[in-house]
Amino acid sequence: MRRKAYRLAAPVLAAAILSLASVPASAGAVRDVQTEALSARLFPLFDALGRDTRTMESVRARPELAAMLRTRQQRREACAADIGCLAQAMIWTAQESALMAGAAVQPSGTSSGTADDGAAAQAGREIEGVNAIVRTYGLGQVPRYPQIDGTGMIDPLETRSRLQAAAWLADTPRAASAQALDPSLDFALALLDASDRNDAIGFEPLAGGLNAPAMKRARTIDWKRFRYTAMIVTGVGPEVDDMSLSPFGKYHLRLAASRFAQGDMPFIIVSGGRAHPRATRFTEAEQMRKALIERYGVPADAILIEPYARHTTTNMRNAARLLMAMGAPLDKDTVIVCNPGQSAAIESPAFVQRNMAELGYEPGKVGRRISPTELEFRPSPQSARVDPRDPLDP
């Protein structure tokens, strides 16, 4: 039955592809709160544009952009019922991306999408993010970290099902979306949803939930009383199914509890997402927090979870983001606590190169070594840049 259903869907799919030319933002558009949240997290600038009809229409009316968007529309229409062709047609070429980024503006009356390097740079990252999602979750391109990212091994018919659903969803009006500009953003969002990879919004708003007690306390902190603003405890995800914390992770927690007892920092930031092994049900930072409270008696309002990071680079970047959200001064150091091998890797020139390759900047400066398991670290405001090229942790 299932195979037959896919074949019968082709004529309907052809009509859907043709209608992807321009999605009306008017009658019939409904809110989808999950897609809204994912859109705001991954594509803050274009998401804000979708909620600012006047600015969007102004952007679309520019002759050079109108011509480029028509070319993209014609490319999609030429695919007819070929769903793989449609996915490829959603990809932005380098020329299209440069043209769109060059015309990017910050929607009026909002700070959404604001980045320290400007709207054009942010728009470029978001377009690259669309391309990365479509290639990985639609066209089967191997991601940078295939052991934990991407779709994994799935049936070709399931791949087709996800592509078809994404095409239909990108054609179905969604309120306050950027569909009227180009359907590729909603196509990318639908691919993630179809793959059950909504990891990026699993703990939003991050200032609430488990972080609420520490965030409340942060508002009362006299930062001058402390040598360091926080301790950053990096994750070391397990590689065994159904294991909540790795052996190295448990060692990190003993180190963290011992170091925190010295009293020269007010907070511990535990960093680690739902990454190892693939599709694990455990979020490492959440498990680390639980162990610090239950095993070591660390107060809940002294611990913040950073539950998204999937790599050591983003352990640092996301911790910097949390410090900014807490109102911690960025001209004071933090302390990174981890095992000697990981600590040495963070201190090495290779880690600088890795940050530049993966993030495009250093999330902070590694400073003085205090011990084999401790490094000083001063976070950078550049870490606030949203980058959906890693859609599970932008």
Sequence and secondary structure as in RCSB ss.txt:
>XXXX:A:sequence
MRRKAYRLAAPVLAAAILSLASVPASAGAVRDVQTEALSARLFPLFDALGRDTRTMESVRARPELAAMLRTRQQR
REACAADIGCLAQAMIWTAQESALMAGAAVQPSGTSSGTADDGAAAQAGREIEGVNAIVRTYGLGQVPRYPQIDG
TGMIDPLETRSRLQAAAWLADTPRAASAQALDPSLDFALALLDASDRNDAIGFEPLAGGLNAPAMKRARTIDWKR
FRYTAMIVTGVGPEVDDMSLSPFGKYHLRLAASRFAQGDMPFIIVSGGRAHPRATRFTEAEQMRKALIERYGVPA
DAILIEPYARHTTTNMRNAARLLMAMGAPLDKDTVIVCNPGQSAAIESPAFVQRNMAELGYEPGKVGRRISPTEL
EFRPSPQSARVDPRDPLDP
>XXXX:A:secstr
 HHHHHHHTHHHHHHHHHHTT   SSTT B  HHHHHHHHHH HHHHHHHT HHHHHHHHTSHHHHHHHHHHHHH
HHTTTT HHHHHHHHS  HHHHHHHHHT    TT  TT  TT HHHHHHHHHHHHHHHIIIIIS    SSTTTSS
  S  HHHHHHHHHHHHHHHHS BTT STTT THHHHHHHHHHHTT  GGGTT STTSGGGHHHHHHHTT  GGG
 S S EEE      STT SS HHHHHHHHHHHHHHTT S S EEEE  S SSTT S  HHHHHHHHHHHHH   G
GGEEEE    SHHHHHHHHHHHHHHHT  TTS EEEE  HHHHHHHHSHHHHHHHHHHTSS SEEEEEEEETTEE
EEEE GGGG   TTSTT  
